[in-house]
Amino acid sequence: MAEEKFEEALEKLEEIVKKMESGDLTLDESLKAFEEGIRLSRLCAQKIDEAERRVEILLKTQEGFDVKPFKEKDESDH
């Protein structure tokens, strides 16, 4: 089985949330959907962690890490 991509996992997770929010699932279907949602959520978190580690490695300088936090947009940035 090929490794699931982040975007695909996130899309499936969004679909599960919509189904669960609709209230049309039985208890058993809801439990199965919840289990799958947890699996997908963990997969997405793992993919984000891996991407963060790769970015940190790419930004590493001779003196150490040169990692700067992203600047949050505020009202003055328009």
DSSP file (Angstrom, degrees, kcal/mol; ACC not computed):
  #  RESIDUE AA STRUCTURE BP1 BP2  ACC     N-H-->O    O-->H-N    N-H-->O    O-->H-N    TCO  KAPPA ALPHA  PHI   PSI    X-CA   Y-CA   Z-CA
    1    1 A M              0   0    0      0, 0.0     3,-0.1     0, 0.0     2,-0.0   0.000 360.0 360.0 360.0 130.0    0.0    0.0    0.0
    2    2 A A        -     0   0    0      1,-0.1     2,-0.2     0, 0.0     0, 0.0  -0.334 360.0 -94.1 -69.9 150.9    1.4    3.4   -1.0
    3    3 A E        -     0   0    0      1,-0.1     2,-0.2    -2,-0.0    -1,-0.1  -0.448  43.0-115.6 -67.6 134.4    2.0    6.0    1.7
    4    4 A E        -     0   0    0     -2,-0.2     2,-0.2    -3,-0.1    -1,-0.1  -0.501  27.5-127.0 -73.9 136.6   -0.9    8.3    2.1
    5    5 A K     >  -     0   0    0     -2,-0.2     4,-2.5     1,-0.1     5,-0.2  -0.511  16.0-119.2 -83.1 152.7   -0.3   12.0    1.2
    6    6 A F  H  > S+     0   0    0      1,-0.2     4,-2.8     2,-0.2     5,-0.2   0.921 112.8  50.5 -55.5 -49.6   -1.0   14.8    3.7
    7    7 A E  H  > S+     0   0    0      1,-0.2     4,-2.1     2,-0.2    -1,-0.2   0.883 111.6  47.9 -61.0 -40.1   -3.5   16.5    1.4
    8    8 A E  H  > S+     0   0    0      2,-0.2     4,-2.4     1,-0.2    -1,-0.2   0.916 112.8  48.3 -66.6 -43.2   -5.4   13.2    0.7
    9    9 A A  H  X S+     0   0    0     -4,-2.5     4,-2.3     1,-0.2    -2,-0.2   0.904 112.0  49.3 -64.2 -41.5   -5.6   12.4    4.5
   10   10 A L  H  X S+     0   0    0     -4,-2.8     4,-2.4     2,-0.2    -1,-0.2   0.900 110.4  50.6 -65.1 -41.0   -6.8   15.9    5.3
   11   11 A E  H  X S+     0   0    0     -4,-2.1     4,-2.0    -5,-0.2    -2,-0.2   0.919 111.6  47.6 -63.4 -43.7   -9.5   15.8    2.6
   12   12 A K  H  X S+     0   0    0     -4,-2.4     4,-2.3     1,-0.2    -2,-0.2   0.900 110.7  52.4 -63.1 -40.4  -10.7   12.4    4.0
   13   13 A L  H  X S+     0   0    0     -4,-2.3     4,-2.3     1,-0.2    -2,-0.2   0.910 108.1  50.6 -62.6 -42.6  -10.7   13.8    7.5
   14   14 A E  H  X S+     0   0    0     -4,-2.4     4,-2.1     1,-0.2    -1,-0.2   0.891 109.6  51.0 -61.9 -39.8  -12.8   16.7    6.4
   15   15 A E  H  X S+     0   0    0     -4,-2.0     4,-2.3     2,-0.2    -2,-0.2   0.904 109.3  50.7 -63.9 -41.6  -15.3   14.4    4.8
   16   16 A I  H  X S+     0   0    0     -4,-2.3     4,-2.7     1,-0.2     5,-0.2   0.919 109.0  51.2 -62.2 -44.1  -15.5   12.3    8.0
   17   17 A V  H  X S+     0   0    0     -4,-2.3     4,-2.6     1,-0.2    -1,-0.2   0.921 109.9  49.8 -60.7 -44.1  -16.2   15.4   10.0
   18   18 A K  H  X S+     0   0    0     -4,-2.1     4,-1.4     2,-0.2    -1,-0.2   0.919 112.0  48.1 -60.8 -44.2  -19.0   16.5    7.6
   19   19 A K  H  X>S+     0   0    0     -4,-2.3     4,-0.7     1,-0.2     5,-0.7   0.919 113.8  46.4 -62.5 -43.7  -20.6   13.0    7.8
   20   20 A M  H ><5S+     0   0    0     -4,-2.7     3,-0.8     1,-0.2    -2,-0.2   0.883 110.7  52.2 -68.2 -37.6  -20.4   13.0   11.6
   21   21 A E  H 3<5S+     0   0    0     -4,-2.6    -1,-0.2     1,-0.2    -2,-0.2   0.762  98.2  66.9 -69.1 -24.2  -21.8   16.5   11.9
   22   22 A S  H 3<5S-     0   0    0     -4,-1.4    -1,-0.2    -3,-0.2    -2,-0.2   0.791  95.8-140.2 -68.0 -26.4  -24.7   15.6    9.7
   23   23 A G  T <<5 +     0   0    0     -3,-0.8    -3,-0.1    -4,-0.7    -2,-0.1   0.590  69.7 115.7  78.3   9.6  -26.0   13.2   12.4
   24   24 A D      < +     0   0    0     -5,-0.7     2,-0.2     2,-0.0    -4,-0.1   0.476  48.1  97.4 -90.8  -3.0  -27.0   10.6    9.8
   25   25 A L  S    S-     0   0    0     -6,-0.4     2,-0.0    -5,-0.2     0, 0.0  -0.596  72.6-122.9 -88.8 147.2  -24.6    7.9   10.9
   26   26 A T     >  -     0   0    0     -2,-0.2     4,-2.7     1,-0.1     5,-0.2  -0.273  35.7 -99.4 -73.2 171.8  -25.5    5.0   13.2
   27   27 A L  H  > S+     0   0    0      2,-0.2     4,-2.5     1,-0.2     5,-0.2   0.934 125.7  47.5 -59.7 -46.7  -23.6    4.5   16.4
   28   28 A D  H  > S+     0   0    0      1,-0.2     4,-2.3     2,-0.2    -1,-0.2   0.911 113.1  48.1 -62.5 -41.8  -21.5    1.8   14.8
   29   29 A E  H  > S+     0   0    0      1,-0.2     4,-2.6     2,-0.2    -1,-0.2   0.891 111.2  51.7 -64.5 -39.1  -20.8    4.0   11.7
   30   30 A S  H  X S+     0   0    0     -4,-2.7     4,-2.8     2,-0.2    -2,-0.2   0.911 109.6  49.0 -63.9 -42.5  -19.9    6.9   14.0
   31   31 A L  H  X S+     0   0    0     -4,-2.5     4,-2.5     2,-0.2    -2,-0.2   0.917 112.9  47.0 -63.9 -43.3  -17.4    4.8   15.9
   32   32 A K  H  X S+     0   0    0     -4,-2.3     4,-2.3     2,-0.2    -2,-0.2   0.915 113.9  48.1 -64.1 -42.0  -15.8    3.5   12.8
   33   33 A A  H  X S+     0   0    0     -4,-2.6     4,-2.6     2,-0.2    -2,-0.2   0.905 111.1  51.0 -64.3 -40.9  -15.7    7.1   11.4
   34   34 A F  H  X S+     0   0    0     -4,-2.8     4,-2.5     2,-0.2    -2,-0.2   0.924 109.8  49.8 -62.4 -44.9  -14.2    8.4   14.6
   35   35 A E  H  X S+     0   0    0     -4,-2.5     4,-2.1     1,-0.2    -2,-0.2   0.920 113.1  46.3 -59.7 -44.6  -11.5    5.7   14.6
   36   36 A E  H  X S+     0   0    0     -4,-2.3     4,-2.6     1,-0.2    -1,-0.2   0.888 110.9  53.4 -65.6 -38.7  -10.6    6.5   11.0
   37   37 A G  H  X S+     0   0    0     -4,-2.6     4,-2.7     2,-0.2    -2,-0.2   0.898 108.1  49.6 -62.4 -41.3  -10.6   10.2   11.9
   38   38 A I  H  X S+     0   0    0     -4,-2.5     4,-2.4     2,-0.2     5,-0.2   0.921 111.2  49.8 -62.5 -44.0   -8.2    9.7   14.7
   39   39 A R  H  X S+     0   0    0     -4,-2.1     4,-2.2     1,-0.2    -2,-0.2   0.934 114.0  44.8 -60.5 -46.1   -5.9    7.7   12.4
   40   40 A L  H  X S+     0   0    0     -4,-2.6     4,-2.7     2,-0.2    -2,-0.2   0.883 111.0  53.7 -66.9 -38.3   -6.0   10.4    9.8
   41   41 A S  H  X S+     0   0    0     -4,-2.7     4,-2.4     2,-0.2    -1,-0.2   0.916 110.6  46.7 -61.8 -43.4   -5.5   13.1   12.4
   42   42 A R  H  X S+     0   0    0     -4,-2.4     4,-2.4     2,-0.2    -2,-0.2   0.892 111.2  52.0 -66.0 -39.2   -2.4   11.4   13.7
   43   43 A L  H  X S+     0   0    0     -4,-2.2     4,-2.5    -5,-0.2    -2,-0.2   0.928 110.5  48.0 -62.3 -44.9   -1.1   10.9   10.2
   44   44 A C  H  X S+     0   0    0     -4,-2.7     4,-2.3     1,-0.2    -2,-0.2   0.919 111.7  49.6 -62.2 -43.8   -1.5   14.6    9.4
   45   45 A A  H  X S+     0   0    0     -4,-2.4     4,-2.4     1,-0.2    -1,-0.2   0.901 111.0  50.3 -61.8 -40.8    0.2   15.6   12.6
   46   46 A Q  H  X S+     0   0    0     -4,-2.4     4,-2.5     2,-0.2    -2,-0.2   0.916 109.9  49.9 -63.2 -43.6    3.1   13.2   11.8
   47   47 A K  H  X S+     0   0    0     -4,-2.5     4,-2.2     2,-0.2    -2,-0.2   0.892 111.1  49.3 -63.4 -39.3    3.4   14.7    8.3
   48   48 A I  H  X S+     0   0    0     -4,-2.3     4,-2.5     2,-0.2    -2,-0.2   0.917 110.7  50.2 -65.8 -42.9    3.5   18.2    9.7
   49   49 A D  H  X S+     0   0    0     -4,-2.4     4,-2.3     1,-0.2    -2,-0.2   0.913 110.7  49.8 -60.2 -43.1    6.1   17.2   12.2
   50   50 A E  H  X S+     0   0    0     -4,-2.5     4,-2.2     1,-0.2    -1,-0.2   0.907 110.8  49.4 -62.7 -41.9    8.2   15.7    9.5
   51   51 A A  H  X S+     0   0    0     -4,-2.2     4,-2.4     2,-0.2    -2,-0.2   0.909 109.7  51.5 -64.5 -41.7    7.9   18.8    7.3
   52   52 A E  H  X S+     0   0    0     -4,-2.5     4,-2.5     1,-0.2    -2,-0.2   0.910 109.8  49.8 -61.2 -42.3    8.9   21.0   10.3
   53   53 A R  H  X S+     0   0    0     -4,-2.3     4,-2.2     1,-0.2    -1,-0.2   0.905 110.5  49.9 -63.4 -40.5   12.0   18.9   10.9
   54   54 A R  H  X S+     0   0    0     -4,-2.2     4,-2.3     2,-0.2    -2,-0.2   0.908 110.8  49.3 -64.8 -40.9   13.0   19.1    7.2
   55   55 A V  H  X S+     0   0    0     -4,-2.4     4,-2.0     2,-0.2    -2,-0.2   0.923 109.9  51.4 -64.1 -43.9   12.6   22.9    7.2
   56   56 A E  H  X S+     0   0    0     -4,-2.5     4,-0.7     1,-0.2    10,-0.2   0.901 110.2  49.5 -60.0 -40.9   14.7   23.2   10.4
   57   57 A I  H >< S+     0   0    0     -4,-2.2     3,-0.8     1,-0.2    -1,-0.2   0.915 111.2  49.3 -64.1 -42.4   17.5   21.1    8.7
   58   58 A L  H 3< S+     0   0    0     -4,-2.3    -1,-0.2     1,-0.2    -2,-0.2   0.818 113.2  46.9 -66.9 -29.9   17.4   23.3    5.6
   59   59 A L  H 3< S+     0   0    0     -4,-2.0     7,-0.7    -5,-0.2    -1,-0.2   0.503  83.2 122.2 -90.0  -4.1   17.6   26.4    7.7
   60   60 A K  E <<  -A   65   0A   0     -3,-0.8     5,-0.2    -4,-0.7     2,-0.2  -0.355  43.5-166.5 -64.4 133.8   20.4   25.2    9.9
   61   61 A T  E >   -A   64   0A   0      3,-3.2     3,-0.8    -2,-0.1    -2,-0.0  -0.588  37.4 -98.0-111.3 175.9   23.5   27.4    9.8
   62   62 A Q  T 3  S+     0   0    0      1,-0.2     3,-0.1    -2,-0.2    -2,-0.1   0.841 124.4  49.9 -63.6 -33.2   27.1   26.9   10.9
   63   63 A E  T 3  S-     0   0    0      1,-0.3     2,-0.3     3,-0.0    -1,-0.2   0.574 126.6 -88.0 -82.9  -8.8   26.4   28.8   14.1
   64   64 A G  E <  S-A   61   0A   0     -3,-0.8    -3,-3.2     2,-0.0     2,-0.3  -0.961  78.6  -8.7 134.9-155.4   23.2   26.8   14.9
   65   65 A F  E     -A   60   0A   0     -2,-0.3    -5,-0.2    -5,-0.2    -8,-0.1  -0.608  41.0-168.9 -83.4 136.5   19.6   27.2   13.9
   66   66 A D        +     0   0    0     -7,-0.7     2,-0.5    -2,-0.3    -1,-0.1  -0.418  34.3 150.5-114.2  52.1   18.5   30.4   12.2
   67   67 A V        -     0   0    0    -11,-0.0    -2,-0.1     0, 0.0   -11,-0.0  -0.766  23.4-172.3 -93.6 124.9   14.8   29.6   12.6
   68   68 A K        -     0   0    0     -2,-0.5     3,-0.1     3,-0.0    -2,-0.1  -0.937  26.0-114.4-116.0 138.0   12.6   32.6   12.8
   69   69 A P        -     0   0    0      0, 0.0     2,-0.1     0, 0.0     3,-0.0  -0.351  38.5 -99.0 -67.6 150.6    8.9   32.4   13.6
   70   70 A F        -     0   0    0      1,-0.1     2,-0.4    -2,-0.0     0, 0.0  -0.465  39.9-115.3 -66.5 139.7    6.4   33.4   11.0
   71   71 A K        -     0   0    0     -2,-0.1     2,-0.2    -3,-0.1    -1,-0.1  -0.650  26.6-127.7 -79.3 128.0    5.1   36.9   11.5
   72   72 A E        -     0   0    0     -2,-0.4     2,-0.3     1,-0.1    -1,-0.0  -0.544  25.9-114.3 -72.6 138.4    1.4   36.9   12.3
   73   73 A K        -     0   0    0     -2,-0.2     2,-0.2     2,-0.0    -1,-0.1  -0.559  39.8-179.0 -72.4 133.6   -0.5   39.3   10.0
   74   74 A D    >   -     0   0    0     -2,-0.3     3,-1.8    -3,-0.0     4,-0.1  -0.719  45.7 -87.1-123.3-178.6   -2.0   42.2   11.9
   75   75 A E  G >  S+     0   0    0      1,-0.3     3,-0.9    -2,-0.2    -2,-0.0   0.777 123.0  59.0 -60.6 -28.6   -4.2   45.1   10.8
   76   76 A S  G 3  S+     0   0    0      1,-0.2    -1,-0.3     2,-0.1    -3,-0.0   0.577  90.4  73.3 -79.6  -8.0   -1.1   47.3    9.9
   77   77 A D  G <         0   0    0     -3,-1.8    -1,-0.2     1,-0.2    -2,-0.1   0.349 360.0 360.0 -86.8   6.9    0.2   44.7    7.3
   78   78 A H    <         0   0    0     -3,-0.9    -1,-0.2    -4,-0.1    -2,-0.1   0.493 360.0 360.0 -74.9 360.0   -2.5   45.4    4.7
